[in-house]
């Protein structure tokens, strides 16, 4: 018999080679499993809702792990103990006991990301690892309008990395918003799942459009993005944007697990 737990996790992606364990390099998964294993006095495997890339941050990643039934601890003990052994760039926000059939990745019905852009003529000295800098003025209204061409269920081959290992390129984008908050332009997205580099490739297209670099008239912006999507060809889109400004912010689960919702107060 085993007890399944879910973790709400935040991390600073700087200095890590993404979530997934890799030989000889620091990763979020490796650091978390090492810390959990020290608390449990037994090897622990951790499984996440979304495998973020190198340099990508998370404010609310969801992870599950199992322990032998005789190693059950209260959530506070897991939180305090695990954080004691984690690097400063990773923190457990909450721990909750879950039903045995809960799976952080497979049970999720949607993920939300935000991509933060500092739109200022001067390169930042502070927060430069947590924002993507664009010096040319961005037209966020055109970016937002054109981005709506991506909403719905589509083949997102034009926005997936060449090394993407997903079996199918079809994803359902529930919403995408582009909004300005003073000197920041924020791209917010929700989909049932995302392909490798999908958000960063979408950001690349929208930034090229918003700066005018794409040389597309405003009245053709929506159709231009629609044409890139329809091409089903990575070469039709723009360069992949940097990971600095990308954050996993929320993982959504069905009502079945509402009683087990995880928050920072867990």
URBELHU-V917051 format. One record per pair of residues at least 4 apart in sequence whose C-alpha atoms are under 7 Angstrom apart, sorted by the first residue. I is the first residue (numbers start at 0). J is the second residue. D is the distance in whole Angstrom. If there is no record, write none. Layout:
i = [I:I]
j = [J:J]
d = [D:D]
This chain:
i = [0:0:1:1:1:1:2:2:2:2:2:2:3:3:3:3:3:3:3:3:4:4:4:4:4:4:4:5:5:5:5:5:5:5:5:6:6:6:6:6:6:6:7:7:7:7:7:7:7:7:7:8:8:8:8:8:8:8:9:9:9:9:9:9:9:9:10:10:10:10:10:10:11:11:11:11:12:12:12:12:12:13:13:14:15:15:15:15:15:16:16:16:16:16:16:17:17:17:17:17:17:17:18:18:18:18:18:18:19:19:19:19:20:20:20:26:27:28:28:29:30:30:31:31:32:32:32:32:33:34:34:34:34:35:35:35:36:36:36:36:38:38:39:43:44:45:45:45:46:46:46:46:47:47:47:47:47:48:48:48:48:48:48:49:51:54:54:55:55:55:55:56:56:56:57:57:57:58:58:58:59:59:59:60:60:60:61:61:62:63:63:66:72:72:73:74:74:74:75:76:77:77:78:78:78:78:79:81:82:82:85:92:93:93:93:93:93:94:95:95:95:97:97:101:102:103:106:107:107:107:108:108:108:108:109:109:109:109:109:109:110:110:110:110:110:110:110:111:111:111:111:111:111:111:112:112:112:112:112:112:113:113:113:113:113:113:113:113:114:114:114:114:114:114:115:115:115:115:115:115:115:115:116:116:116:116:116:116:116:116:117:117:117:117:117:117:117:118:118:118:118:118:118:118:118:119:119:119:120:120:121:122:123:126:128:129:129:130:130:131:131:131:135:136:137:137:138:138:138:139:139:139:139:139:139:140:141:141:141:142:142:142:142:142:143:143:143:144:145:145:145:146:146:146:147:148:148:148:149:149:150:150:150:150:151:151:151:152:152:152:152:153:153:153:154:154:154:154:155:155:155:155:155:155:156:156:156:156:157:157:157:157:157:157:157:157:158:158:158:158:158:159:159:159:159:159:159:160:160:163:163:165:170:170:170:171:171:172:172:172:173:173:174:174:175:175:175:175:176:176:176:177:177:177:177:178:178:178:179:179:179:180:193:196:197:198:199:199:199:199:200:200:200:200:200:201:202:202:203:203:203:203:203:204:204:204:205:206:207:207:207:208:208:208:211:215:215:216:219:220:221:222:223:224:225:226:227:227:230:252:256:261]
j = [67:68:65:66:67:68:65:66:67:68:71:99:63:64:65:66:96:97:98:99:63:64:65:94:95:96:97:61:62:63:64:94:95:96:97:61:62:63:91:93:94:95:59:60:61:62:91:92:93:94:261:58:59:60:61:90:91:92:57:58:59:60:89:90:91:92:56:57:58:88:89:90:56:57:88:89:17:53:54:55:56:54:128:54:25:26:27:53:54:24:25:26:52:53:54:26:27:51:52:53:54:55:26:27:28:50:51:52:26:27:28:50:26:28:29:30:31:32:45:33:34:85:35:85:36:43:44:45:37:38:81:84:85:39:43:81:40:41:42:43:80:81:70:64:64:62:63:64:62:63:64:103:61:62:63:103:104:60:61:62:103:104:107:104:55:242:243:242:243:245:246:245:246:247:246:247:248:246:247:248:247:248:249:247:249:250:103:250:103:102:103:70:76:77:77:78:94:95:79:80:81:94:82:91:93:94:83:85:90:91:89:263:261:262:263:264:265:265:259:261:265:101:259:106:106:107:252:250:251:252:191:251:252:253:189:190:191:192:250:251:189:190:191:192:249:250:251:188:189:190:247:248:249:250:187:188:189:246:247:248:185:186:187:188:245:246:247:248:185:186:187:244:245:246:130:131:183:184:185:186:244:245:130:131:132:133:183:184:185:244:130:131:132:133:182:183:184:132:133:134:136:137:182:183:184:133:134:182:134:135:134:132:127:130:243:243:244:243:244:241:243:244:210:210:209:210:142:209:210:143:177:178:179:184:209:144:145:209:217:146:177:205:208:209:147:176:177:221:220:221:224:175:221:224:175:221:224:225:172:225:172:173:174:175:171:172:173:169:170:171:172:169:170:171:168:169:170:231:159:168:169:170:228:231:168:231:232:233:227:228:230:231:232:233:235:236:197:200:201:233:236:163:194:195:196:197:233:195:196:194:195:194:191:192:193:190:191:189:190:191:189:190:188:189:186:187:188:189:186:187:188:184:185:186:187:184:185:186:183:184:185:184:197:200:201:202:203:239:240:241:204:237:238:239:240:205:206:240:207:237:238:239:240:208:236:237:209:210:211:212:213:212:213:215:215:219:220:220:223:224:225:226:227:228:229:230:235:236:235:256:260:265]
d = [6:6:6:5:5:5:6:5:6:5:7:7:7:6:4:7:6:5:7:6:6:5:6:7:6:5:5:7:6:4:7:6:5:6:6:6:5:6:7:6:5:7:6:6:5:7:6:5:5:6:6:7:5:5:6:6:5:6:5:5:5:6:6:5:7:7:6:5:7:5:4:6:5:7:5:6:7:6:4:5:5:5:7:7:5:5:7:6:6:7:6:5:7:4:7:6:6:5:4:4:6:7:5:5:5:5:5:7:6:7:6:7:6:6:5:6:6:6:7:6:6:6:6:7:6:6:6:6:6:7:5:5:6:6:6:6:6:5:5:5:6:6:7:7:6:6:6:5:5:5:7:7:6:4:7:6:6:7:5:6:5:4:7:7:6:5:6:5:6:5:6:6:5:6:5:4:6:7:6:5:7:5:5:7:7:7:6:7:6:7:6:6:6:7:7:6:5:6:6:6:6:7:6:6:6:7:6:6:6:6:6:5:6:6:5:7:5:6:7:7:7:6:7:6:5:6:6:7:6:5:5:6:5:7:7:5:4:6:6:5:6:6:6:6:6:5:6:6:4:7:6:6:5:6:6:5:7:6:5:5:7:6:4:6:6:5:7:7:6:5:7:5:4:6:5:6:7:6:5:7:5:6:5:5:6:7:5:5:6:6:6:6:5:6:6:5:7:6:5:6:7:7:5:6:7:7:5:6:4:7:7:7:6:6:5:5:5:5:4:7:6:5:6:6:5:5:6:5:7:6:6:6:7:7:6:6:6:6:7:6:7:6:7:6:7:6:5:7:5:4:6:7:7:7:7:6:6:5:7:7:5:6:6:7:5:5:6:7:6:4:6:5:6:6:5:4:7:7:6:5:6:7:6:7:6:5:6:6:7:6:7:5:4:4:6:6:5:5:6:6:7:6:6:6:6:5:7:6:6:7:5:7:7:6:7:5:6:6:4:7:5:5:6:5:7:5:4:7:6:5:7:7:6:5:6:6:5:7:6:4:6:6:6:6:6:6:6:5:5:7:6:7:7:5:6:6:6:6:6:6:6:6:5:6:6:5:6:6:6:5:5:6:5:7:7:6:6:6:6:6:6:6:6:6:6:6:6:6:7:7:7:6]
